[in-house]
Amino acid sequence: MVETMDELMARVQEQVYRLTDLHESMVGIAVTETSPDGAVTVQVDGNAALTGLSFTAAINKLKPAEFEKVLVETAHAAAYQAISQRADLVTAFNSESTR
């Protein structure tokens, strides 16, 4: 329970700092995933949005359907990691809020 206006202001300011820290951590998420054969590398941000995509000469050995599968699976793995990192940050933030 808050007893004074100063205590209330201090609590609100602390929450603002924590939210700012959470935001900065989420913005800082960057994941790079490379396919097992090394043909495809995908980079995503904390929203799982594609920020980079590169290929090696190994894609020349892939049939179109194989290439598509490798690309999609690699992108999915990168997105999964980014969203997992984001979820971990939110979970930590929420657990600190309930103390």
PyMOL CGO cylinders between C-alpha atoms (Angstrom):
from pymol import cmd
from pymol.cgo import CYLINDER

trace = [
    CYLINDER, 0.00, 0.00, 0.00, 1.23, 3.49, -0.83, 0.3, 1, 1, 1, 1, 1, 1,
    CYLINDER, 1.23, 3.49, -0.83, 1.21, 5.89, 2.09, 0.3, 1, 1, 1, 1, 1, 1,
    CYLINDER, 1.21, 5.89, 2.09, 2.41, 9.14, 0.52, 0.3, 1, 1, 1, 1, 1, 1,
    CYLINDER, 2.41, 9.14, 0.52, 2.47, 10.85, -2.84, 0.3, 1, 1, 1, 1, 1, 1,
    CYLINDER, 2.47, 10.85, -2.84, 6.29, 10.58, -2.84, 0.3, 1, 1, 1, 1, 1, 1,
    CYLINDER, 6.29, 10.58, -2.84, 6.06, 6.80, -2.44, 0.3, 1, 1, 1, 1, 1, 1,
    CYLINDER, 6.06, 6.80, -2.44, 3.53, 6.63, -5.26, 0.3, 1, 1, 1, 1, 1, 1,
    CYLINDER, 3.53, 6.63, -5.26, 5.74, 8.72, -7.54, 0.3, 1, 1, 1, 1, 1, 1,
    CYLINDER, 5.74, 8.72, -7.54, 8.76, 6.54, -6.73, 0.3, 1, 1, 1, 1, 1, 1,
    CYLINDER, 8.76, 6.54, -6.73, 6.80, 3.38, -7.57, 0.3, 1, 1, 1, 1, 1, 1,
    CYLINDER, 6.80, 3.38, -7.57, 5.55, 4.81, -10.83, 0.3, 1, 1, 1, 1, 1, 1,
    CYLINDER, 5.55, 4.81, -10.83, 9.05, 5.95, -11.80, 0.3, 1, 1, 1, 1, 1, 1,
    CYLINDER, 9.05, 5.95, -11.80, 10.45, 2.49, -11.03, 0.3, 1, 1, 1, 1, 1, 1,
    CYLINDER, 10.45, 2.49, -11.03, 7.81, 0.90, -13.27, 0.3, 1, 1, 1, 1, 1, 1,
    CYLINDER, 7.81, 0.90, -13.27, 8.68, 3.33, -16.07, 0.3, 1, 1, 1, 1, 1, 1,
    CYLINDER, 8.68, 3.33, -16.07, 12.35, 2.35, -15.77, 0.3, 1, 1, 1, 1, 1, 1,
    CYLINDER, 12.35, 2.35, -15.77, 11.47, -1.34, -15.82, 0.3, 1, 1, 1, 1, 1, 1,
    CYLINDER, 11.47, -1.34, -15.82, 9.25, -0.92, -18.89, 0.3, 1, 1, 1, 1, 1, 1,
    CYLINDER, 9.25, -0.92, -18.89, 12.01, 1.03, -20.63, 0.3, 1, 1, 1, 1, 1, 1,
    CYLINDER, 12.01, 1.03, -20.63, 14.49, -1.74, -19.83, 0.3, 1, 1, 1, 1, 1, 1,
    CYLINDER, 14.49, -1.74, -19.83, 12.05, -4.37, -21.15, 0.3, 1, 1, 1, 1, 1, 1,
    CYLINDER, 12.05, -4.37, -21.15, 11.55, -2.43, -24.36, 0.3, 1, 1, 1, 1, 1, 1,
    CYLINDER, 11.55, -2.43, -24.36, 15.28, -1.98, -24.91, 0.3, 1, 1, 1, 1, 1, 1,
    CYLINDER, 15.28, -1.98, -24.91, 15.88, -5.69, -24.30, 0.3, 1, 1, 1, 1, 1, 1,
    CYLINDER, 15.88, -5.69, -24.30, 13.18, -6.65, -26.78, 0.3, 1, 1, 1, 1, 1, 1,
    CYLINDER, 13.18, -6.65, -26.78, 14.50, -4.27, -29.41, 0.3, 1, 1, 1, 1, 1, 1,
    CYLINDER, 14.50, -4.27, -29.41, 17.94, -5.79, -28.91, 0.3, 1, 1, 1, 1, 1, 1,
    CYLINDER, 17.94, -5.79, -28.91, 16.87, -9.31, -29.83, 0.3, 1, 1, 1, 1, 1, 1,
    CYLINDER, 16.87, -9.31, -29.83, 18.58, -10.54, -32.98, 0.3, 1, 1, 1, 1, 1, 1,
    CYLINDER, 18.58, -10.54, -32.98, 18.69, -14.20, -33.94, 0.3, 1, 1, 1, 1, 1, 1,
    CYLINDER, 18.69, -14.20, -33.94, 20.72, -15.85, -36.69, 0.3, 1, 1, 1, 1, 1, 1,
    CYLINDER, 20.72, -15.85, -36.69, 19.95, -19.41, -37.70, 0.3, 1, 1, 1, 1, 1, 1,
    CYLINDER, 19.95, -19.41, -37.70, 21.79, -21.46, -40.32, 0.3, 1, 1, 1, 1, 1, 1,
    CYLINDER, 21.79, -21.46, -40.32, 20.41, -24.60, -41.93, 0.3, 1, 1, 1, 1, 1, 1,
    CYLINDER, 20.41, -24.60, -41.93, 22.17, -27.87, -41.02, 0.3, 1, 1, 1, 1, 1, 1,
    CYLINDER, 22.17, -27.87, -41.02, 23.70, -28.08, -44.50, 0.3, 1, 1, 1, 1, 1, 1,
    CYLINDER, 23.70, -28.08, -44.50, 24.95, -24.49, -44.30, 0.3, 1, 1, 1, 1, 1, 1,
    CYLINDER, 24.95, -24.49, -44.30, 23.03, -23.49, -47.43, 0.3, 1, 1, 1, 1, 1, 1,
    CYLINDER, 23.03, -23.49, -47.43, 20.72, -20.90, -45.84, 0.3, 1, 1, 1, 1, 1, 1,
    CYLINDER, 20.72, -20.90, -45.84, 21.23, -18.34, -43.09, 0.3, 1, 1, 1, 1, 1, 1,
    CYLINDER, 21.23, -18.34, -43.09, 18.29, -16.34, -41.77, 0.3, 1, 1, 1, 1, 1, 1,
    CYLINDER, 18.29, -16.34, -41.77, 18.38, -13.36, -39.42, 0.3, 1, 1, 1, 1, 1, 1,
    CYLINDER, 18.38, -13.36, -39.42, 15.32, -12.06, -37.58, 0.3, 1, 1, 1, 1, 1, 1,
    CYLINDER, 15.32, -12.06, -37.58, 14.60, -9.39, -35.00, 0.3, 1, 1, 1, 1, 1, 1,
    CYLINDER, 14.60, -9.39, -35.00, 12.62, -9.65, -31.76, 0.3, 1, 1, 1, 1, 1, 1,
    CYLINDER, 12.62, -9.65, -31.76, 9.36, -9.54, -33.67, 0.3, 1, 1, 1, 1, 1, 1,
    CYLINDER, 9.36, -9.54, -33.67, 10.56, -12.48, -35.80, 0.3, 1, 1, 1, 1, 1, 1,
    CYLINDER, 10.56, -12.48, -35.80, 10.70, -10.14, -38.80, 0.3, 1, 1, 1, 1, 1, 1,
    CYLINDER, 10.70, -10.14, -38.80, 13.26, -11.07, -41.41, 0.3, 1, 1, 1, 1, 1, 1,
    CYLINDER, 13.26, -11.07, -41.41, 16.29, -8.76, -41.26, 0.3, 1, 1, 1, 1, 1, 1,
    CYLINDER, 16.29, -8.76, -41.26, 18.79, -10.80, -43.26, 0.3, 1, 1, 1, 1, 1, 1,
    CYLINDER, 18.79, -10.80, -43.26, 18.94, -13.72, -45.63, 0.3, 1, 1, 1, 1, 1, 1,
    CYLINDER, 18.94, -13.72, -45.63, 22.00, -15.29, -47.22, 0.3, 1, 1, 1, 1, 1, 1,
    CYLINDER, 22.00, -15.29, -47.22, 22.82, -18.37, -49.21, 0.3, 1, 1, 1, 1, 1, 1,
    CYLINDER, 22.82, -18.37, -49.21, 25.95, -20.37, -49.88, 0.3, 1, 1, 1, 1, 1, 1,
    CYLINDER, 25.95, -20.37, -49.88, 26.85, -22.33, -52.98, 0.3, 1, 1, 1, 1, 1, 1,
    CYLINDER, 26.85, -22.33, -52.98, 25.29, -25.36, -51.28, 0.3, 1, 1, 1, 1, 1, 1,
    CYLINDER, 25.29, -25.36, -51.28, 21.88, -24.23, -52.57, 0.3, 1, 1, 1, 1, 1, 1,
    CYLINDER, 21.88, -24.23, -52.57, 23.01, -25.29, -56.05, 0.3, 1, 1, 1, 1, 1, 1,
    CYLINDER, 23.01, -25.29, -56.05, 22.74, -28.91, -54.93, 0.3, 1, 1, 1, 1, 1, 1,
    CYLINDER, 22.74, -28.91, -54.93, 19.13, -28.52, -53.80, 0.3, 1, 1, 1, 1, 1, 1,
    CYLINDER, 19.13, -28.52, -53.80, 16.06, -29.16, -55.90, 0.3, 1, 1, 1, 1, 1, 1,
    CYLINDER, 16.06, -29.16, -55.90, 13.49, -26.33, -55.76, 0.3, 1, 1, 1, 1, 1, 1,
    CYLINDER, 13.49, -26.33, -55.76, 11.27, -28.19, -53.28, 0.3, 1, 1, 1, 1, 1, 1,
    CYLINDER, 11.27, -28.19, -53.28, 14.27, -28.99, -51.07, 0.3, 1, 1, 1, 1, 1, 1,
    CYLINDER, 14.27, -28.99, -51.07, 15.41, -25.38, -51.20, 0.3, 1, 1, 1, 1, 1, 1,
    CYLINDER, 15.41, -25.38, -51.20, 11.95, -24.20, -50.21, 0.3, 1, 1, 1, 1, 1, 1,
    CYLINDER, 11.95, -24.20, -50.21, 11.84, -26.66, -47.32, 0.3, 1, 1, 1, 1, 1, 1,
    CYLINDER, 11.84, -26.66, -47.32, 15.29, -25.69, -46.02, 0.3, 1, 1, 1, 1, 1, 1,
    CYLINDER, 15.29, -25.69, -46.02, 14.48, -21.98, -46.30, 0.3, 1, 1, 1, 1, 1, 1,
    CYLINDER, 14.48, -21.98, -46.30, 11.15, -22.27, -44.49, 0.3, 1, 1, 1, 1, 1, 1,
    CYLINDER, 11.15, -22.27, -44.49, 12.51, -24.55, -41.76, 0.3, 1, 1, 1, 1, 1, 1,
    CYLINDER, 12.51, -24.55, -41.76, 15.48, -22.27, -41.13, 0.3, 1, 1, 1, 1, 1, 1,
    CYLINDER, 15.48, -22.27, -41.13, 13.28, -19.18, -41.01, 0.3, 1, 1, 1, 1, 1, 1,
    CYLINDER, 13.28, -19.18, -41.01, 10.88, -20.98, -38.67, 0.3, 1, 1, 1, 1, 1, 1,
    CYLINDER, 10.88, -20.98, -38.67, 13.75, -21.94, -36.33, 0.3, 1, 1, 1, 1, 1, 1,
    CYLINDER, 13.75, -21.94, -36.33, 15.01, -18.35, -36.22, 0.3, 1, 1, 1, 1, 1, 1,
    CYLINDER, 15.01, -18.35, -36.22, 11.52, -16.97, -35.58, 0.3, 1, 1, 1, 1, 1, 1,
    CYLINDER, 11.52, -16.97, -35.58, 10.94, -19.53, -32.85, 0.3, 1, 1, 1, 1, 1, 1,
    CYLINDER, 10.94, -19.53, -32.85, 14.15, -18.54, -31.08, 0.3, 1, 1, 1, 1, 1, 1,
    CYLINDER, 14.15, -18.54, -31.08, 13.31, -14.82, -31.31, 0.3, 1, 1, 1, 1, 1, 1,
    CYLINDER, 13.31, -14.82, -31.31, 9.81, -15.31, -29.92, 0.3, 1, 1, 1, 1, 1, 1,
    CYLINDER, 9.81, -15.31, -29.92, 11.17, -17.57, -27.17, 0.3, 1, 1, 1, 1, 1, 1,
    CYLINDER, 11.17, -17.57, -27.17, 13.67, -14.92, -26.13, 0.3, 1, 1, 1, 1, 1, 1,
    CYLINDER, 13.67, -14.92, -26.13, 10.91, -12.33, -26.13, 0.3, 1, 1, 1, 1, 1, 1,
    CYLINDER, 10.91, -12.33, -26.13, 8.67, -14.58, -24.02, 0.3, 1, 1, 1, 1, 1, 1,
    CYLINDER, 8.67, -14.58, -24.02, 11.50, -15.13, -21.52, 0.3, 1, 1, 1, 1, 1, 1,
    CYLINDER, 11.50, -15.13, -21.52, 11.91, -11.36, -21.13, 0.3, 1, 1, 1, 1, 1, 1,
    CYLINDER, 11.91, -11.36, -21.13, 8.17, -10.87, -20.56, 0.3, 1, 1, 1, 1, 1, 1,
    CYLINDER, 8.17, -10.87, -20.56, 8.04, -13.77, -18.09, 0.3, 1, 1, 1, 1, 1, 1,
    CYLINDER, 8.04, -13.77, -18.09, 10.95, -12.30, -16.11, 0.3, 1, 1, 1, 1, 1, 1,
    CYLINDER, 10.95, -12.30, -16.11, 9.32, -8.86, -16.17, 0.3, 1, 1, 1, 1, 1, 1,
    CYLINDER, 9.32, -8.86, -16.17, 6.02, -10.25, -14.95, 0.3, 1, 1, 1, 1, 1, 1,
    CYLINDER, 6.02, -10.25, -14.95, 7.61, -12.30, -12.17, 0.3, 1, 1, 1, 1, 1, 1,
    CYLINDER, 7.61, -12.30, -12.17, 9.42, -9.22, -10.89, 0.3, 1, 1, 1, 1, 1, 1,
    CYLINDER, 9.42, -9.22, -10.89, 6.15, -7.29, -10.95, 0.3, 1, 1, 1, 1, 1, 1,
    CYLINDER, 6.15, -7.29, -10.95, 4.43, -9.73, -8.63, 0.3, 1, 1, 1, 1, 1, 1,
    CYLINDER, 4.43, -9.73, -8.63, 7.04, -9.51, -5.87, 0.3, 1, 1, 1, 1, 1, 1,
]
cmd.load_cgo(trace, "trace")
